[in-house]
Amino acid sequence: MATAAFLGAMFAIFQMVRPEGGAAVTSSEATATPTAEKSSKKKSTKKKSTKPKPLTASQKRAREKAVDAVREQGDTTLRAADYDPRARLRVLIGRPVGDATGGYSAYFFTKDGFLGKDAQFRSTKVEVAKQGKATITLRYGVYKDGDKAGSPSGTKRVRFRLDGSSMTALDTVPDADSRFQRASN
């Protein structure tokens, strides 16, 4: 009796899964190659590290040479980490040694060395907003009516791009009067 129930269940299962038309499954059909289906497996959820790879010894030397070039201009650098030796266009922000209110300048470099400054005159506030391989965006402090000297309330972003061996400002750099006002000590 148990055998009969088992055989009945097997027959019912066969009826549900058998191919259309009721034909029996042959051994060649049973071993047919499966069609390509998208895998429902999830990709690895392992998070990528956001920490950049450490600099190599030659990259550290290149950064030190850039810092030395800024010092030769009479300035000290604010953040050596702004200099990205992996990029084609690199930047350091500097200010006059011993003069915290003397304004800031951006110094641009390539792998071959010093390329130039962002502007002839200094800015009260300038910082690196974004860096790419051949483009750098600086954020300038811009004075509006009523701002105290040394405290610009506006900002303007200016993109600089490396074109071959020269650097081009893609946006207009604010004029010197709107970028710099010396704060009294």
Secondary structure as a PSIPRED ss2 file (coil, helix, strand):
# PSIPRED VFORMAT (PSIPRED V4.0)

   1 M C   1.000  0.000  0.000
   2 A H   0.000  1.000  0.000
   3 T H   0.000  1.000  0.000
   4 A H   0.000  1.000  0.000
   5 A H   0.000  1.000  0.000
   6 F H   0.000  1.000  0.000
   7 L H   0.000  1.000  0.000
   8 G H   0.000  1.000  0.000
   9 A H   0.000  1.000  0.000
  10 M H   0.000  1.000  0.000
  11 F H   0.000  1.000  0.000
  12 A H   0.000  1.000  0.000
  13 I H   0.000  1.000  0.000
  14 F H   0.000  1.000  0.000
  15 Q H   0.000  1.000  0.000
  16 M H   0.000  1.000  0.000
  17 V H   0.000  1.000  0.000
  18 R C   1.000  0.000  0.000
  19 P C   1.000  0.000  0.000
  20 E H   0.000  1.000  0.000
  21 G H   0.000  1.000  0.000
  22 G H   0.000  1.000  0.000
  23 A C   1.000  0.000  0.000
  24 A C   1.000  0.000  0.000
  25 V C   1.000  0.000  0.000
  26 T C   1.000  0.000  0.000
  27 S H   0.000  1.000  0.000
  28 S H   0.000  1.000  0.000
  29 E H   0.000  1.000  0.000
  30 A H   0.000  1.000  0.000
  31 T C   1.000  0.000  0.000
  32 A C   1.000  0.000  0.000
  33 T C   1.000  0.000  0.000
  34 P C   1.000  0.000  0.000
  35 T C   1.000  0.000  0.000
  36 A C   1.000  0.000  0.000
  37 E C   1.000  0.000  0.000
  38 K C   1.000  0.000  0.000
  39 S C   1.000  0.000  0.000
  40 S C   1.000  0.000  0.000
  41 K C   1.000  0.000  0.000
  42 K C   1.000  0.000  0.000
  43 K C   1.000  0.000  0.000
  44 S C   1.000  0.000  0.000
  45 T C   1.000  0.000  0.000
  46 K C   1.000  0.000  0.000
  47 K C   1.000  0.000  0.000
  48 K C   1.000  0.000  0.000
  49 S C   1.000  0.000  0.000
  50 T C   1.000  0.000  0.000
  51 K C   1.000  0.000  0.000
  52 P C   1.000  0.000  0.000
  53 K C   1.000  0.000  0.000
  54 P C   1.000  0.000  0.000
  55 L C   1.000  0.000  0.000
  56 T C   1.000  0.000  0.000
  57 A H   0.000  1.000  0.000
  58 S H   0.000  1.000  0.000
  59 Q H   0.000  1.000  0.000
  60 K H   0.000  1.000  0.000
  61 R H   0.000  1.000  0.000
  62 A H   0.000  1.000  0.000
  63 R H   0.000  1.000  0.000
  64 E H   0.000  1.000  0.000
  65 K H   0.000  1.000  0.000
  66 A H   0.000  1.000  0.000
  67 V H   0.000  1.000  0.000
  68 D H   0.000  1.000  0.000
  69 A H   0.000  1.000  0.000
  70 V H   0.000  1.000  0.000
  71 R H   0.000  1.000  0.000
  72 E H   0.000  1.000  0.000
  73 Q C   1.000  0.000  0.000
  74 G C   1.000  0.000  0.000
  75 D E   0.000  0.000  1.000
  76 T E   0.000  0.000  1.000
  77 T E   0.000  0.000  1.000
  78 L C   1.000  0.000  0.000
  79 R C   1.000  0.000  0.000
  80 A H   0.000  1.000  0.000
  81 A H   0.000  1.000  0.000
  82 D H   0.000  1.000  0.000
  83 Y C   1.000  0.000  0.000
  84 D C   1.000  0.000  0.000
  85 P C   1.000  0.000  0.000
  86 R C   1.000  0.000  0.000
  87 A C   1.000  0.000  0.000
  88 R C   1.000  0.000  0.000
  89 L C   1.000  0.000  0.000
  90 R E   0.000  0.000  1.000
  91 V E   0.000  0.000  1.000
  92 L E   0.000  0.000  1.000
  93 I E   0.000  0.000  1.000
  94 G E   0.000  0.000  1.000
  95 R E   0.000  0.000  1.000
  96 P E   0.000  0.000  1.000
  97 V C   1.000  0.000  0.000
  98 G C   1.000  0.000  0.000
  99 D C   1.000  0.000  0.000
 100 A C   1.000  0.000  0.000
 101 T C   1.000  0.000  0.000
 102 G C   1.000  0.000  0.000
 103 G C   1.000  0.000  0.000
 104 Y E   0.000  0.000  1.000
 105 S E   0.000  0.000  1.000
 106 A E   0.000  0.000  1.000
 107 Y E   0.000  0.000  1.000
 108 F E   0.000  0.000  1.000
 109 F E   0.000  0.000  1.000
 110 T E   0.000  0.000  1.000
 111 K C   1.000  0.000  0.000
 112 D C   1.000  0.000  0.000
 113 G E   0.000  0.000  1.000
 114 F E   0.000  0.000  1.000
 115 L E   0.000  0.000  1.000
 116 G E   0.000  0.000  1.000
 117 K E   0.000  0.000  1.000
 118 D C   1.000  0.000  0.000
 119 A C   1.000  0.000  0.000
 120 Q C   1.000  0.000  0.000
 121 F C   1.000  0.000  0.000
 122 R C   1.000  0.000  0.000
 123 S E   0.000  0.000  1.000
 124 T C   1.000  0.000  0.000
 125 K C   1.000  0.000  0.000
 126 V E   0.000  0.000  1.000
 127 E E   0.000  0.000  1.000
 128 V E   0.000  0.000  1.000
 129 A E   0.000  0.000  1.000
 130 K E   0.000  0.000  1.000
 131 Q E   0.000  0.000  1.000
 132 G C   1.000  0.000  0.000
 133 K C   1.000  0.000  0.000
 134 A C   1.000  0.000  0.000
 135 T E   0.000  0.000  1.000
 136 I E   0.000  0.000  1.000
 137 T E   0.000  0.000  1.000
 138 L E   0.000  0.000  1.000
 139 R E   0.000  0.000  1.000
 140 Y E   0.000  0.000  1.000
 141 G E   0.000  0.000  1.000
 142 V E   0.000  0.000  1.000
 143 Y C   1.000  0.000  0.000
 144 K C   1.000  0.000  0.000
 145 D C   1.000  0.000  0.000
 146 G C   1.000  0.000  0.000
 147 D C   1.000  0.000  0.000
 148 K C   1.000  0.000  0.000
 149 A C   1.000  0.000  0.000
 150 G C   1.000  0.000  0.000
 151 S C   1.000  0.000  0.000
 152 P C   1.000  0.000  0.000
 153 S C   1.000  0.000  0.000
 154 G E   0.000  0.000  1.000
 155 T E   0.000  0.000  1.000
 156 K E   0.000  0.000  1.000
 157 R E   0.000  0.000  1.000
 158 V E   0.000  0.000  1.000
 159 R E   0.000  0.000  1.000
 160 F E   0.000  0.000  1.000
 161 R E   0.000  0.000  1.000
 162 L E   0.000  0.000  1.000
 163 D E   0.000  0.000  1.000
 164 G C   1.000  0.000  0.000
 165 S C   1.000  0.000  0.000
 166 S E   0.000  0.000  1.000
 167 M E   0.000  0.000  1.000
 168 T E   0.000  0.000  1.000
 169 A E   0.000  0.000  1.000
 170 L C   1.000  0.000  0.000
 171 D C   1.000  0.000  0.000
 172 T C   1.000  0.000  0.000
 173 V C   1.000  0.000  0.000
 174 P C   1.000  0.000  0.000
 175 D C   1.000  0.000  0.000
 176 A H   0.000  1.000  0.000
 177 D H   0.000  1.000  0.000
 178 S H   0.000  1.000  0.000
 179 R H   0.000  1.000  0.000
 180 F C   1.000  0.000  0.000
 181 Q C   1.000  0.000  0.000
 182 R C   1.000  0.000  0.000
 183 A C   1.000  0.000  0.000
 184 S C   1.000  0.000  0.000
 185 N C   1.000  0.000  0.000
